[in-house]
Amino acid sequence: MSLINRMLQDLDQRQAGASNAAALPAGVQVAGSGAAAGPRLRPQVAVLGLLGLGLAAGFHFWEGPLPFLPKPEIAVAVPVAIDAVATTVAAPVAPVPPVVSAEVAPEPAPESVVAPAVVAGAAEPSAPRPRKPAGDAAAQPRQAREVASKTAAAPVEKSVARSDRQHVADFHYRQSLDAYALGRTTESLAQAREALRLDPDHLDARQLLLRQLVEQRDMDATRSVLREGLQRHPEQAAWVKLALRLELEKGDLSAARALVEQAPPAALAQADFQALAGMLAQRQGRQGDAAEHFRNALGRNPADGRSWIGLGLALEAQGHEPEARESFRRALATEGLPAELQTLAQKKTR
């Protein structure tokens, strides 16, 4: 509308200029007037005609009042009002911040939208990465690794420590063996005991210690070392046989019988162990078991005169006199029979 007003004002000015030109003296003309004034006004009149037709068509097809036109009763003030609005709009206007109603809070952005922005901001090279406080969830993997490493290292350290102790025990065993070869019994016993203290499963050190204790006739110490050794190595037949003999000499028949009942197959297969078991059965009055043990011993060693004497005594106790005399005669036929047993066998055969 401001364009239309300006065109109308321009037209009024031009008409006023033409009327003023008529009043000028002869030979004086207004600039831009004359014969060319008529053609210059024709396009403007055509434009105004087209605008008028457009406004008429708008009034015909528009239902209701036009929002951009003034009401008819203030038609005289339209040019001034439009110019004022145009001036106001042309002036720079400061941006007005949006007003948020206090009654309706804005909806927060969904996490799926906010999260990428936060991640993208953290990925900027210029943005410093914040430090995580101590004791948070980031420290849990490190603590878990430390606990796992300690748990996994415990068996390894124990195994390494045991291996080291075994090496030191071997060193003391060799020292004990060298001292025994040189006749230094006290030193040899001390080195063997130290080897067993470091490694109670050291077979060679225990065997060397037992040998020296038997040689010194220290039977109490020998029995103690044997008990501990059989608890760790019950399969050692030689130790079982030695322990059985010592218990018989001491007179502990209950302990001796336990050794027989728990004896490994390797011990039961030996003739002298069966002979000792027969002697135990005779002392306990189990003559049938005694005869069986002596027969087992003689089956493995028929030249054992002691076993023939034992079998004859067991058969005599059972009332088998002929078999008993035959056993005594077989005993006299063996070599190496002690004198007292020879005298006994001779009396039984008369």
C-alpha positions in Angstrom: 0.0 0.0 0.0 2.9 2.4 0.6 3.9 1.9 -3.0 0.4 2.9 -4.2 0.4 5.9 -1.9 3.7 7.0 -3.2 2.6 6.6 -6.8 -0.6 8.6 -6.0 1.5 11.4 -4.4 3.9 11.4 -7.3 0.9 11.7 -9.6 -0.5 14.6 -7.6 2.8 16.4 -7.6 3.1 16.0 -11.4 -0.4 17.4 -11.8 0.4 20.3 -9.6 3.6 21.0 -11.6 1.6 21.1 -14.8 -0.9 23.6 -13.4 2.0 25.8 -12.2 3.6 25.6 -15.6 0.6 27.2 -17.1 1.0 30.2 -14.9 4.7 30.7 -15.8 5.8 33.4 -18.2 6.0 32.7 -21.9 9.1 30.8 -22.8 9.7 29.3 -19.3 9.0 25.6 -18.8 9.2 23.2 -15.9 12.0 20.6 -16.2 10.5 17.4 -17.6 7.4 19.0 -19.0 6.4 19.5 -22.6 5.5 17.1 -25.2 7.3 14.2 -23.5 5.1 14.4 -20.3 2.2 12.7 -21.9 4.0 9.5 -22.8 5.8 9.2 -19.4 2.5 9.1 -17.6 0.9 6.4 -19.7 2.8 3.4 -18.0 1.9 4.7 -14.6 -1.7 5.0 -15.4 -1.6 1.4 -16.8 -0.1 0.1 -13.6 -2.7 1.9 -11.5 -5.4 0.4 -13.7 -4.1 -3.1 -13.2 -3.8 -2.5 -9.4 -7.4 -1.4 -9.4 -8.6 -4.4 -11.2 -6.7 -6.7 -8.8 -8.2 -4.9 -5.8 -11.7 -5.3 -7.3 -11.2 -9.0 -7.9 -9.9 -9.4 -4.4 -13.0 -7.7 -3.0 -15.2 -10.0 -5.1 -13.6 -13.3 -4.1 -12.6 -12.5 -0.5 -15.0 -13.4 2.1 -14.9 -11.0 5.1 -12.7 -8.0 5.6 -9.2 -7.8 4.3 -6.7 -7.8 7.1 -4.3 -5.4 5.4 -6.9 -2.7 4.4 -8.4 -0.1 6.8 -12.0 0.2 7.5 -14.2 2.5 5.2 -14.8 5.0 8.0 -11.1 5.8 8.3 -10.3 5.8 4.6 -9.1 9.4 4.7 -6.3 8.5 7.3 -5.1 5.4 5.4 -2.1 7.1 3.6 -0.8 8.6 6.8 -1.3 5.4 8.8 0.4 3.2 6.2 3.4 5.6 6.0 3.8 5.5 9.8 3.7 1.7 9.9 6.2 1.6 7.0 8.5 3.9 8.9 8.2 1.9 12.1 8.9 -1.4 10.3 11.9 0.1 8.5 13.5 1.1 11.8 15.8 -1.5 13.4 14.0 -3.5 16.0 15.8 -5.3 18.8 15.0 -9.0 18.9 12.6 -9.9 21.6 13.4 -13.1 23.5 10.7 -15.8 23.5 8.4 -15.7 26.4 7.9 -19.1 28.1 4.7 -19.5 30.1 5.2 -20.2 33.7 2.3 -22.6 33.7 3.5 -24.9 31.0 7.1 -26.2 31.4 9.0 -27.0 28.2 9.4 -30.7 27.6 13.0 -31.9 28.1 14.8 -33.3 25.1 14.9 -37.1 25.0 18.1 -38.8 26.0 18.5 -40.3 22.6 18.8 -36.8 21.2 20.9 -35.2 24.0 23.4 -38.1 24.3 24.9 -37.8 20.8 25.5 -34.1 21.4 27.2 -34.7 24.7 29.4 -37.5 23.2 30.2 -35.3 20.2 31.2 -32.5 22.5 33.4 -34.8 24.5 35.1 -36.0 21.4 36.3 -32.5 20.4 40.1 -32.3 20.7 40.0 -28.9 22.3 37.7 -30.0 25.1 39.7 -31.3 28.1 38.7 -34.8 29.3 37.4 -34.6 32.9 39.2 -36.7 35.5 37.2 -39.4 37.2 37.2 -39.3 40.9 39.0 -41.9 42.9 37.0 -44.8 44.1 34.4 -44.7 41.3 33.5 -47.5 38.9 36.6 -46.9 36.8 38.7 -48.2 39.7 36.8 -51.4 40.0 38.4 -53.1 37.0 41.9 -52.3 38.4 40.9 -53.6 41.8 39.4 -56.7 40.2 42.7 -57.3 38.3 44.7 -56.8 41.5 42.6 -59.3 43.4 42.7 -61.8 40.4 46.5 -61.4 40.2 46.9 -62.0 43.9 44.6 -65.0 43.7 46.4 -66.5 40.7 49.8 -65.8 42.1 49.2 -67.5 45.4 49.5 -71.1 44.2 52.5 -70.1 42.0 54.3 -68.5 45.0 53.5 -71.6 47.1 54.8 -73.9 44.4 57.9 -71.8 44.0 58.5 -71.7 47.7 58.1 -75.4 48.0 60.5 -76.0 45.1 63.0 -73.8 46.8 62.6 -75.7 50.0 63.1 -79.0 48.2 66.4 -77.7 46.7 67.6 -76.7 50.1 66.5 -80.0 51.5 68.5 -81.8 48.8 71.5 -79.7 49.8 71.2 -80.8 53.4 70.7 -84.4 52.4 74.0 -84.4 50.4 75.7 -82.8 53.3 74.4 -85.6 55.6 75.5 -88.2 53.1 79.0 -86.8 52.9 79.3 -86.6 56.7 78.0 -90.2 57.1 80.7 -91.4 54.6 83.3 -89.6 56.7 82.1 -91.1 59.9 80.8 -87.8 61.3 77.6 -89.3 62.7 76.4 -86.3 64.7 76.8 -83.9 61.8 75.1 -86.4 59.5 72.1 -86.9 61.8 71.7 -83.1 62.1 71.8 -82.5 58.3 69.3 -85.4 57.7 66.9 -83.9 60.3 67.2 -80.5 58.7 66.4 -81.9 55.3 63.3 -83.6 56.7 62.2 -80.4 58.4 62.3 -78.6 55.1 60.8 -81.4 53.1 59.1 -84.2 55.2 58.5 -86.2 52.0 62.2 -86.5 51.3 62.6 -90.3 51.0 66.4 -90.5 50.8 66.9 -88.2 53.8 64.5 -90.3 55.9 66.1 -93.5 54.8 69.5 -92.3 55.8 68.3 -91.1 59.1 66.6 -94.4 59.9 69.7 -96.3 59.0 71.8 -94.3 61.4 69.2 -94.5 64.2 69.1 -98.3 63.9 72.8 -98.5 63.9 72.9 -96.5 67.1 70.1 -98.7 68.6 67.9 -95.6 69.2 64.7 -97.6 68.8 62.4 -94.9 70.2 63.6 -92.3 67.7 63.5 -94.9 65.0 59.8 -95.8 65.7 58.9 -92.1 65.7 60.6 -91.4 62.4 59.0 -94.6 61.0 55.5 -93.6 62.1 55.8 -90.2 60.4 57.3 -91.7 57.3 54.5 -94.3 57.0 51.9 -91.7 57.3 53.3 -90.0 54.2 54.5 -93.1 52.4 52.5 -96.1 53.5 53.6 -98.0 50.4 57.2 -98.4 51.7 57.3 -102.2 52.5 60.8 -102.0 54.1 59.6 -99.4 56.6 56.5 -101.5 57.4 58.6 -104.6 58.1 61.0 -102.6 60.2 58.2 -101.0 62.2 56.6 -104.4 62.7 59.8 -105.9 64.1 60.3 -102.9 66.4 56.7 -103.2 67.7 57.2 -106.9 68.4 60.4 -106.2 70.3 58.7 -103.5 72.3 55.7 -105.8 73.0 53.1 -103.5 71.5 51.0 -106.2 69.9 48.1 -104.0 69.0 50.3 -101.6 67.0 52.0 -104.6 65.4 48.7 -106.1 64.3 47.5 -102.8 62.9 50.7 -102.8 60.8 49.9 -106.3 59.5 46.3 -105.5 58.7 47.3 -102.3 56.8 50.3 -103.7 55.1 50.7 -103.0 51.4 50.8 -105.9 49.0 54.6 -105.4 48.5 55.1 -106.1 52.2 52.8 -109.1 52.3 54.7 -110.7 49.4 57.9 -110.8 51.4 58.9 -114.0 53.3 60.3 -112.3 56.4 57.2 -110.1 56.8 55.0 -113.2 56.7 57.3 -114.8 59.3 57.0 -111.7 61.6 53.2 -111.8 61.1 53.2 -115.5 62.1 55.2 -114.7 65.3 52.6 -112.0 66.1 49.7 -114.4 65.7 51.4 -117.0 68.0 51.9 -114.4 70.7 48.2 -113.4 70.5 47.2 -117.1 70.6 45.9 -117.2 67.0 47.6 -120.5 66.1 45.6 -121.0 62.9 46.6 -117.6 61.6 50.2 -118.2 62.7 50.4 -121.5 60.8 49.0 -119.8 57.7 51.5 -117.0 57.9 54.4 -119.4 58.3 53.3 -121.5 55.4 53.2 -118.3 53.3 56.7 -117.5 54.4 58.1 -121.0 53.6 56.4 -120.9 50.2 58.6 -117.9 49.4 61.7 -119.1 51.2 61.7 -122.8 52.0 65.3 -122.6 53.5 64.1 -120.4 56.4 64.7 -122.6 59.5 62.9 -120.1 61.8 59.7 -120.4 59.8 59.9 -124.2 60.1 60.2 -123.9 63.9 57.3 -121.5 64.0 55.1 -123.7 61.9 56.0 -126.8 64.1 55.0 -124.9 67.2 51.7 -123.7 65.7 50.8 -127.2 64.6 51.7 -128.7 68.0 49.4 -126.1 69.7 46.6 -127.2 67.4 47.2 -130.9 68.3 48.8 -131.9 65.0 51.8 -133.9 66.4 53.0 -135.7 63.3 52.9 -132.6 61.2 54.7 -130.6 64.0 57.5 -133.2 64.2 58.0 -133.1 60.5 58.3 -129.3 60.6 61.0 -129.6 63.4 63.0 -132.1 61.3 62.8 -129.7 58.3 64.2 -126.9 60.5 67.2 -129.0 61.6 68.0 -129.6 57.9 68.4 -125.9 57.2 71.6 -123.9 57.6 72.2 -121.0 59.8 69.7 -122.1 62.5 70.7 -120.5 65.9 71.9 -122.9 68.5 69.0 -122.4 70.9 66.5 -123.2 68.1 68.5 -126.3 67.1 68.2 -127.5 70.7 64.5 -126.9 70.7 64.0 -128.8 67.4 66.0 -131.8 68.6 63.9 -132.1 71.7 60.7 -132.0 69.6 61.8 -134.7 67.3 62.7 -137.4 69.9 
